[in-house]
């Protein structure tokens, strides 16, 4: 198991599951949000995994701008960094935030060209076990 702890994020790679766990530990600024994803990308590139479980329960919602950045810009960075890997992002969220995130996800996904959307599958979960099962399917 490999880990990296920053002030606002804990990254753990579980080789037995072939999953990178990205757990936010507090609310973050836009800059920290992007730095956290890029730190996770470096670890993912090292261990060659495109399966991520992202725990948002402590951090809460990102701004709409940061959310779009993940779905468009970061998604492209991830695809370029791990071209030979299946890429799946499972968001573990509170039930309260699930509907908000799903609504935002549907709006942004509908505006994207199919090749961009297909670079990485993204889904939200309110139970970690279901998120892990979804990641294990592919």
N, CA and C atoms as a LAMMPS dump frame, in Angstrom:
ITEM: TIMESTEP
0
ITEM: NUMBER OF ATOMS
414
ITEM: BOX BOUNDS ff ff ff
-5.0000000000000000e+02 5.0000000000000000e+02
-5.0000000000000000e+02 5.0000000000000000e+02
-5.0000000000000000e+02 5.0000000000000000e+02
ITEM: ATOMS id mol type element x y z
1 1 1 N 0.847 -1.176 0
2 1 2 C 0 0 0
3 1 3 C 0.891 1.237 0
4 2 1 N 0.595 2.157 -0.898
5 2 2 C 1.334 3.413 -0.965
6 2 3 C 0.413 4.539 -0.512
7 3 1 N 0.962 5.477 0.282
8 3 2 C 0.159 6.596 0.747
9 3 3 C 0.926 7.905 0.591
10 4 1 N 0.16 8.973 0.482
11 4 2 C 0.702 10.321 0.46
12 4 3 C -0.29 11.189 1.211
13 5 1 N 0.186 11.846 2.268
14 5 2 C -0.671 12.726 3.053
15 5 3 C -0.248 14.165 2.853
16 6 1 N -1.198 14.97 2.44
17 6 2 C -1.013 16.407 2.382
18 6 3 C -1.924 17.006 3.455
19 7 1 N -1.858 18.287 3.641
20 7 2 C -2.673 18.935 4.664
21 7 3 C -4.167 18.724 4.436
22 8 1 N -4.585 18.568 3.206
23 8 2 C -6.004 18.549 2.875
24 8 3 C -6.466 17.286 2.163
25 9 1 N -5.534 16.367 1.931
26 9 2 C -5.891 15.163 1.175
27 9 3 C -5.032 13.985 1.616
28 10 1 N -5.641 12.808 1.574
29 10 2 C -4.903 11.57 1.832
30 10 3 C -5.079 10.677 0.616
31 11 1 N -3.953 10.297 0.02
32 11 2 C -3.956 9.419 -1.147
33 11 3 C -3.438 8.057 -0.723
34 12 1 N -4.16 7.026 -1.072
35 12 2 C -3.757 5.663 -0.75
36 12 3 C -3.996 4.789 -1.967
37 13 1 N -2.969 4.06 -2.364
38 13 2 C -3.138 3.101 -3.447
39 13 3 C -3.193 1.716 -2.842
40 14 1 N -4.281 0.992 -3.142
41 14 2 C -4.438 -0.387 -2.682
42 14 3 C -4.172 -1.311 -3.854
43 15 1 N -3.005 -1.939 -3.851
44 15 2 C -2.621 -2.825 -4.947
45 15 3 C -3.556 -4.034 -5.041
46 16 1 N -4.058 -4.514 -3.903
47 16 2 C -4.948 -5.672 -3.93
48 16 3 C -6.258 -5.366 -4.665
49 17 1 N -6.689 -4.112 -4.637
50 17 2 C -7.91 -3.698 -5.333
51 17 3 C -7.615 -2.988 -6.647
52 18 1 N -6.371 -2.586 -6.82
53 18 2 C -5.931 -1.778 -7.964
54 18 3 C -6.749 -0.485 -8.036
55 19 1 N -6.907 0.153 -6.856
56 19 2 C -7.707 1.371 -6.731
57 19 3 C -6.906 2.421 -5.979
58 20 1 N -6.984 3.648 -6.476
59 20 2 C -6.411 4.801 -5.787
60 20 3 C -7.536 5.459 -4.993
61 21 1 N -7.348 5.577 -3.691
62 21 2 C -8.309 6.24 -2.816
63 21 3 C -7.842 7.672 -2.593
64 22 1 N -8.707 8.604 -2.899
65 22 2 C -8.433 10.022 -2.734
66 22 3 C -9.451 10.525 -1.716
67 23 1 N -8.971 10.793 -0.499
68 23 2 C -9.877 11.214 0.574
69 23 3 C -9.54 12.641 0.988
70 24 1 N -10.472 13.543 0.704
71 24 2 C -10.302 14.931 1.117
72 24 3 C -10.532 15.005 2.613
73 25 1 N -9.71 15.786 3.316
74 25 2 C -9.815 15.857 4.773
75 25 3 C -10.426 17.163 5.274
76 26 1 N -10.645 18.11 4.362
77 26 2 C -11.275 19.381 4.739
78 26 3 C -11.729 20.103 3.481
79 27 1 N -12.453 21.182 3.672
80 27 2 C -12.822 22.045 2.565
81 27 3 C -11.546 22.655 1.997
82 28 1 N -11.487 22.808 0.679
83 28 2 C -10.261 23.29 0.034
84 28 3 C -10.546 24.48 -0.876
85 29 1 N -9.481 25.218 -1.144
86 29 2 C -9.557 26.311 -2.112
87 29 3 C -9.509 25.711 -3.519
88 30 1 N -9.785 26.541 -4.506
89 30 2 C -9.708 26.092 -5.892
90 30 3 C -8.299 25.609 -6.223
91 31 1 N -7.301 26.323 -5.755
92 31 2 C -5.911 25.929 -6.011
93 31 3 C -5.595 24.577 -5.375
94 32 1 N -6.023 24.373 -4.13
95 32 2 C -5.786 23.085 -3.462
96 32 3 C -6.554 21.969 -4.162
97 33 1 N -7.743 22.275 -4.624
98 33 2 C -8.557 21.288 -5.344
99 33 3 C -7.783 20.743 -6.541
100 34 1 N -7.243 21.643 -7.327
101 34 2 C -6.502 21.229 -8.52
102 34 3 C -5.176 20.573 -8.16
103 35 1 N -4.494 21.092 -7.157
104 35 2 C -3.235 20.472 -6.706
105 35 3 C -3.487 19.053 -6.2
106 36 1 N -4.586 18.845 -5.494
107 36 2 C -4.923 17.515 -4.977
108 36 3 C -5.144 16.511 -6.095
109 37 1 N -5.877 16.925 -7.111
110 37 2 C -6.099 16.03 -8.25
111 37 3 C -4.794 15.743 -8.988
112 38 1 N -3.961 16.737 -9.11
113 38 2 C -2.691 16.515 -9.825
114 38 3 C -1.749 15.632 -9.012
115 39 1 N -1.759 15.764 -7.682
116 39 2 C -0.959 14.865 -6.838
117 39 3 C -1.46 13.43 -6.988
118 40 1 N -2.771 13.274 -7.027
119 40 2 C -3.356 11.942 -7.226
120 40 3 C -2.969 11.385 -8.593
121 41 1 N -2.951 12.242 -9.589
122 41 2 C -2.579 11.805 -10.936
123 41 3 C -1.139 11.309 -10.974
124 42 1 N -0.259 11.971 -10.265
125 42 2 C 1.144 11.516 -10.225
126 42 3 C 1.252 10.138 -9.59
127 43 1 N 0.536 9.91 -8.497
128 43 2 C 0.558 8.589 -7.874
129 43 3 C -0.085 7.559 -8.807
130 44 1 N -1.188 7.907 -9.442
131 44 2 C -1.857 6.989 -10.367
132 44 3 C -0.948 6.613 -11.523
133 45 1 N -0.206 7.573 -12.005
134 45 2 C 0.727 7.299 -13.104
135 45 3 C 1.826 6.344 -12.634
136 46 1 N 2.306 6.531 -11.429
137 46 2 C 3.358 5.672 -10.874
138 46 3 C 2.897 4.225 -10.748
139 47 1 N 1.67 4.04 -10.258
140 47 2 C 1.165 2.683 -10.027
141 47 3 C 0.323 2.152 -11.187
142 48 1 N 0.099 3.009 -12.195
143 48 2 C -0.646 2.636 -13.397
144 48 3 C -2.064 2.152 -13.073
145 49 1 N -2.828 3.032 -12.424
146 49 2 C -4.236 2.725 -12.194
147 49 3 C -5.112 3.892 -12.6
148 50 1 N -6.171 3.563 -13.279
149 50 2 C -7.157 4.554 -13.678
150 50 3 C -8.432 4.451 -12.863
151 51 1 N -8.434 3.588 -11.859
152 51 2 C -9.614 3.42 -11.005
153 51 3 C -9.408 4.195 -9.709
154 52 1 N -10.259 5.176 -9.507
155 52 2 C -10.15 6.048 -8.336
156 52 3 C -11.458 6.045 -7.556
157 53 1 N -11.33 6.019 -6.23
158 53 2 C -12.469 6.247 -5.358
159 53 3 C -12.195 7.572 -4.661
160 54 1 N -13.045 8.563 -4.918
161 54 2 C -12.838 9.922 -4.423
162 54 3 C -13.882 10.211 -3.357
163 55 1 N -13.424 10.36 -2.134
164 55 2 C -14.303 10.581 -0.986
165 55 3 C -14.492 12.082 -0.77
166 56 1 N -15.692 12.567 -1.067
167 56 2 C -16.008 13.989 -0.941
168 56 3 C -16.773 14.322 0.337
169 57 1 N -17.003 13.353 1.194
170 57 2 C -17.884 13.587 2.335
171 57 3 C -17.387 14.706 3.251
172 58 1 N -16.101 14.81 3.475
173 58 2 C -15.567 15.856 4.35
174 58 3 C -15.395 17.171 3.604
175 59 1 N -14.981 17.105 2.372
176 59 2 C -14.716 18.313 1.597
177 59 3 C -15.987 19.017 1.161
178 60 1 N -16.992 18.267 0.789
179 60 2 C -18.213 18.873 0.277
180 60 3 C -18.084 19.176 -1.206
181 61 1 N -18.96 20.037 -1.682
182 61 2 C -19.039 20.337 -3.105
183 61 3 C -17.935 21.282 -3.565
184 62 1 N -17.445 21.03 -4.753
185 62 2 C -16.527 21.966 -5.416
186 62 3 C -17.371 23.059 -6.065
187 63 1 N -16.736 24.161 -6.373
188 63 2 C -17.438 25.202 -7.125
189 63 3 C -17.807 24.634 -8.491
190 64 1 N -18.758 25.261 -9.153
191 64 2 C -19.146 24.785 -10.487
192 64 3 C -17.965 24.862 -11.454
193 65 1 N -17.134 25.897 -11.308
194 65 2 C -15.952 26.035 -12.172
195 65 3 C -14.968 24.89 -11.949
196 66 1 N -14.713 24.553 -10.688
197 66 2 C -13.795 23.445 -10.394
198 66 3 C -14.387 22.101 -10.823
199 67 1 N -15.693 21.965 -10.69
200 67 2 C -16.364 20.741 -11.128
201 67 3 C -16.192 20.557 -12.635
202 68 1 N -16.425 21.626 -13.394
203 68 2 C -16.239 21.572 -14.853
204 68 3 C -14.78 21.279 -15.203
205 69 1 N -13.852 21.834 -14.436
206 69 2 C -12.427 21.578 -14.676
207 69 3 C -12.137 20.078 -14.572
208 70 1 N -12.693 19.413 -13.553
209 70 2 C -12.47 17.964 -13.402
210 70 3 C -13.068 17.213 -14.584
211 71 1 N -14.295 17.547 -14.938
212 71 2 C -14.997 16.798 -15.981
213 71 3 C -14.455 17.029 -17.379
214 72 1 N -13.821 18.153 -17.603
215 72 2 C -13.329 18.453 -18.948
216 72 3 C -11.801 18.427 -18.999
217 73 1 N -11.161 19.35 -18.332
218 73 2 C -9.7 19.489 -18.42
219 73 3 C -8.956 18.338 -17.75
220 74 1 N -9.331 18.053 -16.502
221 74 2 C -8.617 16.991 -15.797
222 74 3 C -8.875 15.631 -16.436
223 75 1 N -10.076 15.414 -16.885
224 75 2 C -10.409 14.152 -17.557
225 75 3 C -9.468 13.921 -18.742
226 76 1 N -9.163 14.972 -19.478
227 76 2 C -8.237 14.87 -20.606
228 76 3 C -6.823 14.594 -20.116
229 77 1 N -6.394 15.271 -19.052
230 77 2 C -5.07 15.014 -18.467
231 77 3 C -4.948 13.562 -18.033
232 78 1 N -5.977 13.044 -17.396
233 78 2 C -5.983 11.658 -16.924
234 78 3 C -5.864 10.686 -18.099
235 79 1 N -6.605 10.943 -19.16
236 79 2 C -6.557 10.065 -20.34
237 79 3 C -5.177 10.083 -20.99
238 80 1 N -4.557 11.249 -21.051
239 80 2 C -3.217 11.347 -21.631
240 80 3 C -2.171 10.67 -20.745
241 81 1 N -2.343 10.77 -19.429
242 81 2 C -1.377 10.188 -18.492
243 81 3 C -1.483 8.669 -18.41
244 82 1 N -2.691 8.143 -18.605
245 82 2 C -2.927 6.701 -18.486
246 82 3 C -3.676 6.176 -19.714
247 83 1 N -3.075 6.284 -20.892
248 83 2 C -3.797 5.92 -22.121
249 83 3 C -4.139 4.438 -22.238
250 84 1 N -3.395 3.585 -21.56
251 84 2 C -3.622 2.143 -21.681
252 84 3 C -4.455 1.578 -20.535
253 85 1 N -4.996 2.443 -19.708
254 85 2 C -5.773 2.01 -18.551
255 85 3 C -7.245 2.373 -18.733
256 86 1 N -8.134 1.521 -18.227
257 86 2 C -9.542 1.916 -18.123
258 86 3 C -9.593 2.98 -17.028
259 87 1 N -10.338 4.037 -17.266
260 87 2 C -10.377 5.136 -16.301
261 87 3 C -11.799 5.282 -15.776
262 88 1 N -11.913 5.141 -14.437
263 88 2 C -13.21 5.244 -13.775
264 88 3 C -13.035 6.042 -12.492
265 89 1 N -13.87 7.055 -12.316
266 89 2 C -13.856 7.86 -11.1
267 89 3 C -15.164 7.62 -10.359
268 90 1 N -15.064 7.03 -9.168
269 90 2 C -16.226 6.779 -8.32
270 90 3 C -16.219 7.834 -7.217
271 91 1 N -17.236 8.673 -7.186
272 91 2 C -17.342 9.704 -6.162
273 91 3 C -18.206 9.193 -5.022
274 92 1 N -17.631 9.167 -3.829
275 92 2 C -18.317 8.748 -2.611
276 92 3 C -18.771 10.022 -1.914
277 93 1 N -20.092 10.229 -1.845
278 93 2 C -20.65 11.494 -1.383
279 93 3 C -21.734 11.272 -0.333
280 94 1 N -22.096 12.353 0.344
281 94 2 C -23.216 12.283 1.284
282 94 3 C -24.512 12.214 0.484
283 95 1 N -25.553 11.622 1.058
284 95 2 C -26.841 11.594 0.353
285 95 3 C -27.333 13.003 -0.003
286 96 1 N -27.077 13.963 0.846
287 96 2 C -27.505 15.337 0.594
288 96 3 C -26.862 15.889 -0.677
289 97 1 N -25.584 15.614 -0.879
290 97 2 C -24.868 16.143 -2.037
291 97 3 C -25.058 15.308 -3.306
292 98 1 N -25.505 14.082 -3.164
293 98 2 C -25.616 13.178 -4.324
294 98 3 C -26.496 13.766 -5.423
295 99 1 N -27.664 14.265 -5.079
296 99 2 C -28.572 14.799 -6.095
297 99 3 C -27.979 16.043 -6.765
298 100 1 N -27.314 16.887 -6.007
299 100 2 C -26.7 18.093 -6.567
300 100 3 C -25.603 17.71 -7.558
301 101 1 N -24.748 16.795 -7.149
302 101 2 C -23.643 16.373 -8.014
303 101 3 C -24.176 15.669 -9.253
304 102 1 N -25.167 14.819 -9.09
305 102 2 C -25.757 14.124 -10.248
306 102 3 C -26.341 15.126 -11.236
307 103 1 N -27.016 16.144 -10.729
308 103 2 C -27.579 17.166 -11.612
309 103 3 C -26.501 17.913 -12.369
310 104 1 N -25.446 18.303 -11.67
311 104 2 C -24.324 18.989 -12.327
312 104 3 C -23.666 18.076 -13.348
313 105 1 N -23.487 16.821 -12.976
314 105 2 C -22.839 15.851 -13.865
315 105 3 C -23.637 15.684 -15.16
316 106 1 N -24.941 15.562 -15.049
317 106 2 C -25.774 15.39 -16.239
318 106 3 C -25.686 16.602 -17.163
319 107 1 N -25.682 17.792 -16.596
320 107 2 C -25.613 19.013 -17.407
321 107 3 C -24.284 19.091 -18.161
322 108 1 N -23.192 18.884 -17.448
323 108 2 C -21.877 18.994 -18.084
324 108 3 C -21.677 17.86 -19.084
325 109 1 N -22.022 16.639 -18.706
326 109 2 C -21.835 15.493 -19.597
327 109 3 C -22.617 15.676 -20.904
328 110 1 N -23.818 16.231 -20.821
329 110 2 C -24.637 16.439 -22.015
330 110 3 C -24.01 17.46 -22.962
331 111 1 N -23.182 18.347 -22.43
332 111 2 C -22.57 19.384 -23.267
333 111 3 C -21.262 18.934 -23.918
334 112 1 N -20.762 17.77 -23.529
335 112 2 C -19.461 17.304 -24.029
336 112 3 C -19.612 16.445 -25.274
337 113 1 N -18.596 16.516 -26.123
338 113 2 C -18.535 15.607 -27.266
339 113 3 C -18.307 14.182 -26.739
340 114 1 N -18.823 13.224 -27.455
341 114 2 C -18.729 11.828 -27.039
342 114 3 C -17.291 11.379 -26.752
343 115 1 N -16.293 11.703 -27.588
344 115 2 C -14.93 11.242 -27.286
345 115 3 C -14.41 11.745 -25.93
346 116 1 N -14.754 12.951 -25.561
347 116 2 C -14.318 13.479 -24.263
348 116 3 C -15.017 12.725 -23.143
349 117 1 N -16.312 12.537 -23.283
350 117 2 C -17.104 11.831 -22.267
351 117 3 C -16.62 10.403 -22.077
352 118 1 N -16.232 9.766 -23.165
353 118 2 C -15.844 8.357 -23.095
354 118 3 C -14.425 8.144 -22.569
355 119 1 N -13.656 9.214 -22.404
356 119 2 C -12.287 9.066 -21.893
357 119 3 C -12.264 8.466 -20.496
358 120 1 N -13.244 8.844 -19.682
359 120 2 C -13.291 8.4 -18.288
360 120 3 C -14.735 8.283 -17.851
361 121 1 N -15.106 7.149 -17.255
362 121 2 C -16.45 6.968 -16.7
363 121 3 C -16.486 7.576 -15.304
364 122 1 N -17.596 8.25 -14.999
365 122 2 C -17.745 8.92 -13.716
366 122 3 C -19.115 8.572 -13.15
367 123 1 N -19.134 8.203 -11.861
368 123 2 C -20.403 7.876 -11.218
369 123 3 C -20.334 8.264 -9.748
370 124 1 N -21.481 8.6 -9.166
371 124 2 C -21.545 8.946 -7.744
372 124 3 C -22.183 7.813 -6.952
373 125 1 N -21.763 7.713 -5.695
374 125 2 C -22.26 6.672 -4.791
375 125 3 C -22.416 7.253 -3.396
376 126 1 N -23.391 6.761 -2.668
377 126 2 C -23.546 7.168 -1.27
378 126 3 C -23.088 6.064 -0.321
379 127 1 N -22.649 4.946 -0.884
380 127 2 C -22.095 3.853 -0.082
381 127 3 C -20.786 3.401 -0.718
382 128 1 N -19.753 3.319 0.089
383 128 2 C -18.423 2.994 -0.422
384 128 3 C -18.361 1.595 -1.022
385 129 1 N -19.078 0.66 -0.44
386 129 2 C -19.056 -0.715 -0.957
387 129 3 C -19.525 -0.771 -2.409
388 130 1 N -20.574 -0.031 -2.739
389 130 2 C -21.077 -0.025 -4.11
390 130 3 C -20.091 0.642 -5.059
391 131 1 N -19.411 1.665 -4.568
392 131 2 C -18.387 2.332 -5.382
393 131 3 C -17.263 1.353 -5.694
394 132 1 N -16.823 0.615 -4.693
395 132 2 C -15.752 -0.359 -4.911
396 132 3 C -16.186 -1.463 -5.864
397 133 1 N -17.429 -1.904 -5.752
398 133 2 C -17.935 -2.943 -6.652
399 133 3 C -17.96 -2.438 -8.093
400 134 1 N -18.382 -1.205 -8.299
401 134 2 C -18.415 -0.628 -9.639
402 134 3 C -17 -0.544 -10.22
403 135 1 N -16.049 -0.134 -9.395
404 135 2 C -14.658 -0.057 -9.862
405 135 3 C -14.096 -1.432 -10.197
406 136 1 N -14.477 -2.426 -9.453
407 136 2 C -13.957 -3.784 -9.664
408 136 3 C -14.508 -4.452 -10.927
409 137 1 N -15.631 -3.954 -11.448
410 137 2 C -16.246 -4.561 -12.625
411 137 3 C -15.401 -4.44 -13.881
412 138 1 N -14.533 -3.445 -13.959
413 138 2 C -13.771 -3.227 -15.188
414 138 3 C -12.316 -3.086 -14.856
